[in-house]
Amino acid sequence: MGTRRRLPPDERRNQLLDIGAALFATRPYEDVLMEDVAERAGVSRALMYRYFPGKREFFAAIFQRDSDGLLAGAAADPALPLAEQVAAGLDAHIDYFVRNTEAALAVNRGPLSGDPLIQGIISGELAELRRRMLDAAGLDGPAREHASIALHGWLLFVRGVCTDWIEHQAISREDLREMCLRTLTAALALTPADAPRRP
């Protein structure tokens, strides 16, 4: 058991999140126990549950922190061309999946894939990424609405193929990256003026 020492509440909470993040990244969700986290932190189970009422909420807090960190790290650099900004954001997304394989599988195909709390975090992250991309492109009016739909589909596509990739490793990372970028190009290629009209 870790050495017991008093920490300020915020520091203790972050310590627990750090330990949990390391465990969830490499172990299936079902194999991570709150008791294990408490033991590694050198605290009682009662204290652990004072910070987080259950494993679901504990994982959600870790996942929210990761999402916030991913968004902060993927902040647009106006000095870069839009294509380079998108590529950098995609690389950060793939890096997260590589570092947190088990957690990514848990939220996309595992026991948390239908959890409203977890899916709400994902939806918020995707909405923010879409907004940033639209703003960076300087789109408005019908063009923005059209691109918004395309980007929504593309972001879901990226999440899906990255999940499949970390599970099966059927193609190289370079091929995965190229597939995602080519799909985005294709999704945005059709402008509203070119779109077929309904009869």
N, C-alpha and C positions, 0 to 999 in steps of 0.2 A: 504493500500500500504506500502511496506517496506520502511525503512529509507533510504533516498538518501545520498550517500557518494561516493566520488571519489575513484576509484580503478585503479591500473595499468592495462593496457589492458589484459595481461595474466591472472591476478587474476580475472578480471571481466568475462572473457570468461569461466574460470573454474567455477565461481559461477553460471553462466547461465547453464552450462552443468550439474552441480550438481542438480540444481532445476529441470531441464528438465528430468534428469534421474529418480528422485524420482517420477515425475508425470507419465512418460511413463511406469514405472515399474508396476503401479497399476491401470492405466486408459487405456481404449482402445485408440489407436492412434488417432481416429477421435475426441475424447473428449478432447484432449490436445490442447490448443490454445496458440499461441505465445504471445498473449496479457496477458494471465494468468502468463506466465513465467516472462514477463517484470514487471508485477505488483508485483509479489513476490520478485523480485530482487530489486525493488525500482528504476527502470530505465524506460525511455520512450520507446515506441514501435519503434521509429526511431532508437534508439541506439541498440535495440535488432536486428533489421534488418541490422544494419551496421556490426554486427558480423556474422550473418547467413542470407543468402538471402531468405530463406523460411523454412517451417517446415520440409520438406524432408531432406534438408541439415543439419538442426539442429539435427534431429534424427540421421542422418548418423554420425555426429561428436560424438554424445554420444555413438553410437553403436561401432564406431571405437575405442574409448577410452576404452570401456568395453572389446572389443576383445583384445586390447593390454594388458590390465590388466589381462585377463584370461590367455593369453599366458605367461605373466611374472610370474603369480602365479603357473602355471603348468610346470615351468622349471624343467627339469630332475635332479634328485639327483643321481649321479653315485654311491653313497654309498648304495642305495636301489636296491634290485632285480628288474628286468624289470617288473615283474608282479605287484609289489607294486607301481611302478611308474605309470603304466597304470591305476591301481585302483584309485590312488590319483588324476590323471588327470580326470578320469571319475566322481569322487565325486565332483570336482570343477565345472565340466560342469553341473551336476545336480543341484548343489547349485545355479549356475547362473540362471537356468531356474526357480527355486523356488523363488528366490528374484526378478526376472524380468518377471513375468508371462505374463503380457500384451504385453510387448515389444517382448518377444519370440514368442508369437502368431502372432503379427503383421508382423514379418519378415518371418515366416514359413508358415502361412496360411491366413494371413490378407492382407491388402492393399499394403504391401511392399514385398510380397512374390515373385513378379516378377520384382522388381525394380533393374535395372542393378547396381546402385551405392551400394545398400545394399547387393545384392548377390555377388558383387565383394569382399566386406569385408569378407563375409562368406567363399568364395572360398579361399581367402588368408589365413584365419585362419586354414581351414582344410588342406591346402597344407603344412603349417608350422608344424601342429601337426603330419601329416603323415611323414614328413621328420625327425622330432625328434624321432619318434618311430622307424623308419628304422635305424637311426644312433645308437640309444641306443641298438638295437638288433645286431648291427655289421654285417649286411647283405650286400652282394655285388653280382654282377653278376646276373644270372637268378633267384636266390633265392630272391634277393632284388626286382627285377621286379615283381615277382609273389606276394610277400608280399605287394608291393606297391598297386597293384590292389585290393587285399583283404582289405587292410586298408582303401583305398578310399571308398569302399562299406560299410565297417563297420562304418566309421565316419558319412556317410550319414544316415545309419541305426540308429545310436545313436541319431542323431538330430531329426529324424522322430519319434522315439518312445518316446523321451523326450517331444516332442511337444504334442503327443497324451496323454501322462501321465498327464501333467499339465492341459490339457483341461478336461480330464474325470476322473482322479484319480481312474481308475478301478482296479489297483493293488497297492501293497505297494511299497514304495521306495526301500526296500530291494530286492523285487522281480524284480523290474526294473533294479537295479544294477546287480543282478545275471544274468538276461536275456542278458544284454549287454556284460558281461564278457564271458558267455558261447558262445555267438554268435561269439565273437572274436576268441575264441579257435577253434571253428568249421571252421571259415573262413581261419585260418592259418594252419589247420591240413593237408591239401593236399599240398605236396611239388611238385616242378616242375617235379621231377623224377617220382612221382606217378600219375601225371596228365595224363588222357587218351589222346592218340595221335589221330590226325585226320587221317582218312583213306586216 
